[in-house]
Amino acid sequence: MVISANGPQLEPKYYEIMGKVMSQIDNITVFQNHCKDAIEMLRYEAENVGADALINVSCSSDKFSAEASGTAITFRNREQTLKVLKDIKAILE
């Protein structure tokens, strides 16, 4: 899950930072949404290392490529944190 920077943010007391995650996508067509693909790869990489979510996600794209980065986090108490995210109406992607 990606906690969007466009909405309310989760307080740091609810998570631990695992580290920075980055991805790069190169496509041969200009018709694909390169940032969407780069963020999906970012999500996949974060999940593989055991992250619960990503915060501070950003993406920059070029005509045939994109680079995405974010911060992988783990929830201190998953059930409580999911409730807090719902209560603050965080935008989840």
Buried (B, 14 or more C-beta within 10 A) or exposed (E): BBBBEEEBBBEEEBBEEBEEBEBEBEBEEEEBEBBBBBBBBBBEBBBEEEBBBBBBBEBEBEEEBBBBBBBBBBBEEEEEBBEBBEEEEBEEE
